[in-house]
Amino acid sequence: MTVLAANRLAIGYGDKTVASGLSLACAAGTVTCLIGPNGVGKTTLFKTLLGLLPPLGGNVTVGDAGLATLSRQDIARRIAYVPQAHTTEFAYTVIDLVVMGRTAYLGAFGGPRPIDYDKAMAALGTLGIADLAAREITRISGGQRQLAFIARALAQESRIIFMDEPTASLDLGNRVRVLRTVRALAREGLAIVLSTHEPEHAFEIADHVAVLGHGNRFVTGEVKAVLTAEALSGLYGVPLRVERTPSGRHVVGPA
């Protein structure tokens, strides 16, 4: 079932069009990877799909509703956002960070309720980090911090989660943990849209890929059909090859 769709979308800022004619459909229980080189408009597309930027043409639908017709609170109840794992100057506890995901369910001046803390603890438990609840977010590892941001998205109880390069700056072990978590969430029926600079991530966890390239080039489809060596070489401007290891994994490297 399609839960989010972009139809002939034109994206940009003011009167500057970055890309146009973009169509994309995301279904429940799937992972869609958005990839492409720097400067082609991936961030602009992300912001438009999240409702943070108005489309310059076309439209975005979430379920049976047009994104433009929804309030910010309604959007937050349908779509969650996970930023890159970054440090913060504020020493929130992990549980307080995750409870922030409940904001869409509170009144204008309402504080967190017991049920909001229960939902937050359940989200932390789902990710196996409930023991971090009382720790300060500034005093845990980058991988743990990223899982905490994912827990915040789960506490939001949205059925669609956008993730902006969720493994950026993480070491190998934490990258593996985060990618496994993403795949597990899709198995639970969530729709995940994930941007990444690593084509291997798409081969590893994605059901579909959306490739935004220079010259308004936009291609969507199944990962193996879209991410060929020829296509990747053209996308990044260097000769690349795609190899399959004896274990069945796909690796992208110089030709």
Legacy VTK file of the C-alpha trace (Angstrom):
# vtk DataFile Version 3.0
C-alpha trace
ASCII
DATASET POLYDATA
POINTS 255 float
0.000 0.000 0.000
1.421 3.380 -1.030
1.655 5.699 1.963
3.560 8.584 0.375
3.719 9.702 -3.251
5.251 12.577 -5.184
3.561 13.397 -8.479
5.443 15.365 -11.155
7.135 17.319 -8.389
9.144 20.469 -9.084
11.467 21.494 -6.260
13.509 24.576 -5.493
13.632 27.879 -3.646
11.578 30.921 -4.624
11.746 31.211 -8.403
14.791 28.909 -8.679
13.880 25.397 -9.816
16.406 22.763 -8.753
14.684 19.747 -10.334
11.305 18.956 -11.841
9.132 16.081 -13.036
9.989 13.943 -9.990
7.571 11.085 -9.274
8.036 8.667 -6.400
5.873 6.176 -4.496
6.759 4.682 -1.094
4.895 1.709 0.336
4.387 0.476 3.873
6.934 -2.109 4.932
9.632 -0.963 2.513
12.916 0.953 2.539
13.562 3.494 -0.212
17.114 4.844 -0.541
17.671 8.276 -2.053
21.157 8.621 -3.515
23.021 11.014 -5.775
26.080 13.272 -5.880
26.367 16.499 -3.924
24.603 19.559 -5.252
21.812 17.915 -7.266
18.965 18.708 -4.853
18.624 15.696 -2.539
18.241 17.909 0.523
15.742 20.112 -1.292
13.733 17.036 -2.279
13.856 15.764 1.308
12.589 19.082 2.659
9.804 19.205 0.079
8.632 15.682 0.882
8.643 16.614 4.575
6.528 19.689 3.935
9.282 22.086 4.989
9.453 23.595 1.498
6.450 24.120 -0.787
6.689 22.377 -4.165
7.114 24.632 -7.179
4.935 22.248 -9.151
3.173 18.936 -8.776
2.114 17.643 -5.383
2.878 15.279 -2.524
0.246 13.012 -0.998
0.421 11.210 2.325
-2.074 8.379 2.345
-5.275 9.906 1.021
-4.403 13.518 1.905
-2.466 16.184 0.080
0.581 17.242 2.082
-0.223 20.906 1.450
-3.627 20.507 3.147
-2.186 19.139 6.402
-1.207 21.159 9.461
2.280 20.779 10.917
0.769 18.722 13.724
-0.982 16.412 11.254
2.228 15.996 9.261
4.137 15.146 12.442
1.625 12.428 13.244
2.165 10.899 9.799
5.859 11.544 9.072
8.843 11.439 11.438
12.322 12.737 10.716
15.656 11.360 11.922
18.595 13.756 11.424
22.228 12.778 11.066
23.916 11.640 14.254
25.229 14.926 15.555
26.405 16.338 18.817
24.206 18.780 20.669
25.100 21.533 23.105
22.166 20.664 25.331
22.630 17.816 27.799
19.136 16.352 27.531
18.683 12.924 28.978
17.931 10.251 26.399
14.375 9.803 27.709
13.712 13.553 27.455
14.971 13.572 23.866
12.710 10.662 22.943
9.682 12.201 24.686
10.071 15.186 22.320
8.661 12.864 19.668
5.321 13.092 21.471
4.975 16.849 20.862
2.408 16.347 18.107
0.041 14.759 20.634
0.228 17.549 23.219
-1.679 20.812 23.388
-0.056 24.159 22.766
0.958 24.462 26.412
0.767 20.829 27.466
3.667 19.015 29.085
4.516 15.322 28.679
2.068 12.941 30.322
2.758 9.521 31.850
1.561 7.886 28.623
4.155 9.895 26.677
6.945 8.599 28.892
5.535 5.080 28.513
5.606 5.422 24.707
9.168 6.776 24.863
10.372 3.914 27.050
8.664 1.414 24.737
10.510 2.931 21.766
13.831 2.704 23.593
13.042 -0.896 24.490
12.262 -1.740 20.872
15.762 -0.570 19.914
17.405 -2.293 22.865
18.676 0.884 24.527
16.227 1.316 27.418
19.197 1.194 29.794
20.349 4.544 28.356
17.175 6.405 29.339
18.737 8.383 32.181
22.045 9.069 30.407
22.826 12.492 28.961
22.665 12.560 25.169
26.076 14.269 25.110
27.682 11.381 26.998
26.774 8.435 24.781
28.382 7.195 21.567
27.439 8.417 18.113
25.748 5.124 17.323
23.745 5.185 20.551
22.792 8.791 19.841
21.525 7.852 16.400
19.444 5.029 17.875
18.026 7.545 20.353
16.920 9.786 17.470
15.311 6.771 15.808
13.562 6.005 19.099
12.230 9.573 19.104
10.757 8.913 15.666
9.172 5.671 16.900
7.643 7.450 19.887
6.055 9.821 17.379
4.011 6.835 16.125
4.266 7.971 12.508
4.041 5.304 9.832
6.612 7.041 7.614
10.157 7.815 8.754
12.648 9.954 6.837
16.308 9.458 7.723
19.027 11.856 6.572
22.277 9.909 6.135
21.712 7.977 9.377
25.136 6.293 9.294
27.223 9.388 8.521
30.238 9.718 10.844
29.548 6.368 12.522
32.117 3.609 12.874
31.610 0.225 11.223
29.936 -1.459 14.189
27.444 1.350 14.674
26.723 1.539 10.938
25.814 -2.146 10.975
23.563 -1.679 14.028
21.727 1.277 12.507
21.194 -0.422 9.125
19.888 -3.569 10.827
17.493 -1.382 12.802
16.227 0.283 9.630
15.516 -3.080 8.015
13.789 -4.345 11.165
11.514 -1.298 11.274
10.447 -1.936 7.686
9.566 -5.504 8.636
7.260 -3.999 11.271
5.336 -2.241 8.499
6.897 1.221 8.534
7.843 3.039 5.346
11.445 4.259 5.509
12.935 6.873 3.180
16.685 7.096 3.700
19.282 9.308 2.045
22.810 7.973 1.778
26.087 8.512 -0.055
26.812 4.770 0.031
25.246 2.732 -2.821
26.116 -0.431 -0.874
23.511 0.569 1.715
20.830 0.394 -0.943
21.949 -3.081 -1.978
22.002 -4.165 1.658
18.682 -2.918 3.037
16.564 -1.189 0.383
13.605 -2.457 -1.589
13.683 0.490 -3.971
16.059 3.276 -4.865
15.526 6.828 -6.095
18.514 8.316 -7.912
18.745 12.069 -8.402
21.513 13.131 -10.753
22.778 16.143 -12.624
20.693 17.569 -15.431
17.364 16.827 -13.725
17.897 13.092 -14.093
15.651 11.110 -11.735
15.281 7.339 -11.841
13.391 5.067 -9.458
13.033 1.315 -9.329
14.383 -1.884 -7.819
17.922 -1.563 -6.553
19.686 -4.094 -8.782
17.924 -2.816 -11.887
18.789 0.835 -11.255
22.236 0.716 -9.630
24.218 -0.839 -12.443
27.917 -0.153 -12.914
27.144 1.907 -16.004
24.510 3.982 -14.222
26.700 4.607 -11.170
29.677 5.557 -13.343
27.555 8.123 -15.128
26.054 9.388 -11.882
29.363 10.055 -10.126
31.532 10.792 -13.148
34.161 8.105 -12.491
34.460 4.525 -13.796
32.870 2.205 -11.233
32.074 -1.464 -11.027
29.601 -3.466 -8.975
30.862 -6.794 -7.671
29.092 -9.520 -5.754
31.122 -11.149 -3.008
30.990 -14.898 -2.241
28.681 -14.081 0.692
26.212 -12.431 -1.685
26.870 -8.795 -0.777
27.302 -6.124 -3.425
30.347 -3.855 -3.350
30.833 -0.710 -5.432
34.397 0.332 -6.233
36.670 1.833 -8.889
36.701 0.013 -12.207
LINES 1 256
255 0 1 2 3 4 5 6 7 8 9 10 11 12 13 14 15 16 17 18 19 20 21 22 23 24 25 26 27 28 29 30 31 32 33 34 35 36 37 38 39 40 41 42 43 44 45 46 47 48 49 50 51 52 53 54 55 56 57 58 59 60 61 62 63 64 65 66 67 68 69 70 71 72 73 74 75 76 77 78 79 80 81 82 83 84 85 86 87 88 89 90 91 92 93 94 95 96 97 98 99 100 101 102 103 104 105 106 107 108 109 110 111 112 113 114 115 116 117 118 119 120 121 122 123 124 125 126 127 128 129 130 131 132 133 134 135 136 137 138 139 140 141 142 143 144 145 146 147 148 149 150 151 152 153 154 155 156 157 158 159 160 161 162 163 164 165 166 167 168 169 170 171 172 173 174 175 176 177 178 179 180 181 182 183 184 185 186 187 188 189 190 191 192 193 194 195 196 197 198 199 200 201 202 203 204 205 206 207 208 209 210 211 212 213 214 215 216 217 218 219 220 221 222 223 224 225 226 227 228 229 230 231 232 233 234 235 236 237 238 239 240 241 242 243 244 245 246 247 248 249 250 251 252 253 254
